[in-house]
Every structure is written in C-alpha cells, then in structure tokens.
Amino acid sequence: MSIEFIFRIIGMFAFGVWGGFEGYTLAENVGGNVWQIAVVLGLIGALAGLILTPYLTIRPVRALRRLLLKVPGRSLLAGLFGLTLGLVIAALLTLPLSLLPNPFNQIAPFVGVVLFGYFGIVIFVMRQDDIYAVFRSIFGGRLEREIASQDSNARLVLLDSSVLIDGRIVDIARTGFLNGTLVIPRFVLQEIQYVADSADPLRRQRGRRGLAVVSELQQDPNVTVQISDMDVEGTRRVDDKLVVLARQLRCPILTNDYNLNRVAELQGVPVLNINELANAVKALYLPGETLYIKVIQEGKEPDQGVGYLDDGTMVVVEEGRDYIGKKVEAVVTKALQTAAGRMLFARPKGTIQEDD
C-alpha cells in the first residue's frame, strides 16, 4: 500500500465530511431536503478528495524535494542564511512601520517581510562564493590555528595520495627536513582506500602500501600527522580539492604527480615534489671527474654503453659497447639536467674491473 493511496483515502473521508457539513448548512439556508443535499455534496467532496488530495499534498512535496536535491548545498545554505537575516531585519523594522498612518501601518510590515526575505535570499545566493570564503577563513583555519598555538613555528603540509603510495615520505619525514604538521585530508584517504579495493592486483598492492605508509607515519613519535575532515564543496576531483584547500590554508602540497604540480603552480600554490628533491640530492659529477660504472646495455648511438649509478643517475659511456657486463673507470665529459633527472656522459679511462 503506497503512501499516495493512504493520502487519497484520508482526503476522501476529509473532503466527504466537509462536503456533507456544507450541504447540510446550505440546505438549512436555502431550503430543501437536508439529508439529500448533504449526501450529494458529501459524495462530491469524497470524489474530489480522492482525486485532488495527491496534487495538494504528496506531489507538491515530491516536486519540492526534487528541486531541493538539484540545488547545491552551498546555495541552499546561503539562501537559508539570507532568508534568516532578511526576516530579522524585517522584524526590527516592524515597530517603526506599524506607527505609519492607516492603511500603511498594516500593509508596510507585510511588504517589508516579503521584500527583505527576498533580497536576503537573492543577495546571499549571488555572493555565496565570497560568503563561503569568509566562513572558511574564519572556521576552516581552526586546524591551522590549533597547531600554530602549540608551536608558533609549525606549518602545514598537505599530502597527496601519490606520495603516500610512493612510500619515500616516511624516510624523508624521519630525517627532520619536513618540519611542521603533515595533513592528510579524509578525501585523500578515501582515494587510497578505493585503490586498495581495486580488482587489479597491482593497484590493490599500491593502495595497501599507501595505507601502510599512513599507519607508519602515525606511529612515528617524531612525525606529526593530522587526519583532517576538511572538505571542499563544488568539485569532486581530489586534485582540485587539494589545490583549493591549500589556497585556503596557505600551505604547500607534497606530491609526485606532475599534472597536480603544474596545476598548483599555475594557481600560485607552492608544491614540494619528492622527485625534484631526489634529483637535487643526487651526487654531482663535474666534467673531468672519474667514476666507476657498470655498463649493462647498449645505448641509442653506435658504440655507446649505458649504466646507472646507485642513485639511479643514467650514465652514457661513449665507446662503451665493448664493456657491457663489466665495470669500467670512466671520465665524465658532460652532465645534462633533463625533466626525467640528471644524465651523465663519460668516456672510458682504460682501467677495467671485471664484474664480481
């Protein structure tokens, strides 16, 4: 039995009783068979109630519900605040308006309620972004103020899911170079959880590693980690939320994501990129210095060999094709810094060490 059917039955009885009473009153005033008129109008009222009740109760409520579901939460909240403020102003003006001469003292208060309520809603909805930014600056910075009250030199660093899945953040944080509080938004944890629940074994392993890194950071007494429930309305993408949240908190984002790095820099948000840090701390070799490198494969050009240092730096050994599988002492001839990292060019010096 549907709720609409129940309301139809209730409306049928209510309108039927109302029609019967109206028919009884009409028959007494104009004359005629009282019971006949009362029964006829009662039946008409019951039929009207059976047909019209959903259009007067259930269906308007459902239409209003669908309309409210389409309205963004920020707009709905702004409209509610605007209506409240408008009604408060109208209430304060009721007494002065009631002192006006007739008939203005009766009309003006009602007009004031309607106008101030309407303008309150319109103004707050039109300026909802500015108003929301003000509230976020007042209440959204509570986490930052609480941490700053504990340590005046503390700062916030927002963590992206990429650095948590990468795992190197644990060792970097333990060194003490990341002073301040590492903030992990709840929506970043949800993204990692989504990856951990993936059907793809590789993605699932990466997600579980990210969750393990979060747990390891929380258990380290030398690292301050804060799980934040702060969220950003108006967007669903995690990268967009991080950028907006970093702008509101005026703090950097720690990430390995190249696209997020570029978007954040374009919007004036500072970015800490672990890959850039790794490239910056690699051993620096200048032309003329010697190094030992194991040649493991051929290069793109003829007679070239390629090897890698312990930190991952690629070394292109000119005339090193004949030394594949051996460790050779080479002289650095050129060093290049590329988007992928640092790359060295070297030439064999002549002393060859057999691979152990």
Secondary structure, DSSP 8 states (H G I E B T S, - for coil): --HHHHHHHHHHHHHHHHHHHHHHHHHHHH-S-HHHHHHHHHHHHHHHHHHHHHHHTHHHHHHHHHHHHHS-HHHHHHHHHHHHHHHHHHHHHHHHHHTS-TTHHHHHHHHHHHHHHHHHHHHHHHTHHHHHHHHIIIIITHHHHHHHHH-TT--EEEE-HHHHHH-THHHHHHHT-S-SEEEEEHHHHHHHHHHHT-SSHHHHHHHHHHHHHHHHHHH-TTSEEEEE----TT---HHHHHHHHHHHHT--EEE--HHHHHHHHHTT--EEEHHHHHHHTS----TT-EEEEEEEEE-SSTT-EEEE-TT--EEEETT-GGGTTSEEEEEEEEEEEETTEEEEEEEEEEEEE---
